[in-house]
Amino acid sequence: MLDQTRPGPRTKTQRRPQDPARTRAAILEAASSLLAKDGPEGLSVSQVAQLAGVNRGTAYQHFQTREQLLEATTAWVSENLRRAVFGDGSSVHAVAPSDPQWVVERMAGFAMENPELGRAWLFEVLSSSQPASDPFWHHYKTLFEKFARSDRAQPGIDTEVHSVIMLIGTFLWPVFVRSRARTARERQELVQRFTNEMLRLSLSGTMRPEEFPELQAKMPQVAAAKKPRR
């Protein structure tokens, strides 16, 4: 007869150790949902723990303060944005994105799919005293600075101002779209309109059009005249 007073063999579930990386990812995913819904003010470690389905004490082991959680969530969103736009590679090798249309379209697409989250992320980055620590900002601005130093760019570009203008336009455009588009097709058409205009402005301002003949061919309304260097 089995001795009921002695503990039986431990099950696989009981023996399985916790996966800290998976727990952290679940917490950050839940935090991003709250960040999109309620903004930075609505973020708290206890609420995030409840939404993520983890013990509150476990959540505090990963993030002891709300500030730590907000900083980590912002970086997590930024890394997802960086991967959505630039892929999985972590190094910045190119002088500039080989296809500017690719970058603009994917930025606009991410903004359309994550409108509230994108705006919350952008606010945190722009209000930060060290925006260069943000993964996407660092990657995007580094690429743009390399492009601005190349022969393919117009002279005198203020890369920081231009980067801010591009990001503000990209992540506020969904506000305009939401009030006018009812279907997925209409939203996609407005994303394409935004992409085309950003590229047209770039061809007229930051890029030397003759260096981008394929892109210029897609924009017949852009004058082909070469702007003289000063």
N, C-alpha and C positions, 0 to 999 in steps of 0.2 A: 504494500500500500504506500502511495506517495505521501511523504511527510509534508503536510500543508503548512507547517510552521516555518519551513525553510524556503527562501526565495527561489523561484524557478529560474531557468536560464534567461538571460537578457535577450530581448529581441533585437533585430537589426535596427529598428527605429530607435530603440533606447540607446543602443551603442553608437549610433551615428553621431559624430560630433557636429556642432553647428558650423555653418559655412559663413564666416565673417564677411567675405566679399559679396555673397549673395544677399545677406541681410542688409548690408550697407546699400546695395543697389536697390533693394525693395524700399528702404527708407527714403532714398533720394527720389525714386520714382513717385512715391506718395507725396513727398515734399514738393515736387514739381507740379503735381496736380493741385495742391493747395495754393501754391504760389500763383498759378494761373487763375484760380478761382477767386482768391481773396487778396492777392497782392502780398508784399513783404510783411505788412502789418498783421496779416492773419496767420502767419506761420509760427508754429510752436512745436517743440519737440514732442510733447505729450499728444497733441492732435495728430501729428505725423505718425507716431508709433501706433496709435489706434487705427489709422487708415491703412498702414502697412501690415497690420496684423502681427506686430511684434511686441514683446514685453517692454514697458516703458523704461525699465532699468537697462534693458539691452540697448534701446535707442540712445539713452544718455551715455552709455559706454562709448558709442560712436561719436556723438555730438553732445558735449556737455552744456553748451549754451545755444540759444536761438541764433546768435550771430554766427557761430561756427556752422550751424545747419544752413543758414541763408547763404553764406559764402560757398559752402560745398555744393549746394543745390544750383547756384548760379554757374559755378564751374562745370557741373554735370550737364546742364542745359547747353552751355557753350560748347562743350566737347561733342555733344550730339549734333549741334549745328555745324561744327567744323567737319565732322565726318559726312554729314549730309551734303555739304557743298564741295569739299575737297577730297573726300574719300578717306581711307584708313591710314594712308601714309602720314607719319608724324614729322617728317623732315620737309623743310622748305628748300627745294632745289631750283625751281624754275625762276627765271628772271621776272616773268609775269605769267598769269594763267594763260595757257595756250589757246583757250577758247573763252573769251570774256562772256559770250552769250551763255555758256554753261554755268558760270559763276552766278550771273545775275538771275537766271531762271531758277536755279536751285535755292538761292537765298529767298527769292520771292515765293517759291513753293513752300519752303519751310515756314515762312511768315504766315502764309495762308492756312496751312495746316495747324499751326500753333499760334494763333493771333494773340491771345492774352498772355501766354507764356513768353512769347517772343518780346512783347512790349515790357513785361516785367524784367526779363533778362537785360534788355537794352537799357532800361532805367538804372539798374544796378551797375552796369558797366560804365555808363556815362557819368554817374554820380560818384564813381570810385576815384580815389586819389591815385590809384595805380592800375589804370585800365590795361596796361601791358601784361599784367599777370593773368588776364583772361585768355583762355586758349584760342577762341575764335578771333578775338580782336588782334591778338599777337600775330596769328597766322595771316589774317587778311591784310593787316597794315604792313607787315613785313614784305609780303608779295607786292603790295602796291608801291612801297618805297623802292623796291628793286626795279619795278617797272618805270617809276618816275625818273630813275637814274639812267635808263636805257635810251637808245636812239629812237625807240618806237614811241616815246612820250613827248608831248609838248613841254616846253621849258616853263619853269616857275610854278610848278604845281605845289600847293600846300597839302601834303598828303594827309595830315591829321584832320583838317577841315573837310576835305573831300570825303574821307572815310566816314566821318560823322554824318555828313549830308546823305551819303548813300545808305547808311544803316537806318537813319531816321525815316527816310523816304520808304525804304523797304518794309519796315515794321509798322509803319502807320498806314500804308496803302490798304491793308485789309479792312481798316475802319471804313474807308471809302467804298470798298468792294461790298462789304456786308450790307450797306444801306441801299445797294443798287442791284445786287445779283441774288437771284432766288434759286438757281440751279447750279450744279457742278460745272456744266458747260459754260454758263455765263461767268462763273468765277474764273475758270481757266482762260476765257477770252480776255478778262480784265488783267489777269496775271501777264498774259502775252503783251497786252498794250503797255503795261508798266515796263516790261523787259525791253520792248522795242524803243520806248522813249529814253530809257536810261542808256541804252547803247547809242542812240542817236546823239544824245548830249555828250557822251564820252567821245564819240568820233568827232564831234565839233569842238571839244574842249581839252580832254586829257590825252587822247590818242592822236598820233599822226596818221591820218586816214590812208595814206599811200602804203603804210606798213601793214594794213589790215584789208587787203583787197577782197577776200572772201566775205568778210563781215560787211564791208562797204557795199558789195553787190546785193546784199539782202536789204540794204537801206537806200533805195534809189533816190529818196528825197534828200539825202545828205549830199551837199556839194562836194565835189572831188577836189576842189582847189586846195593846194598845199599852203598851210599857214607859214609865213617866213619866220625863222628864228630871229630873236632880237639879240 
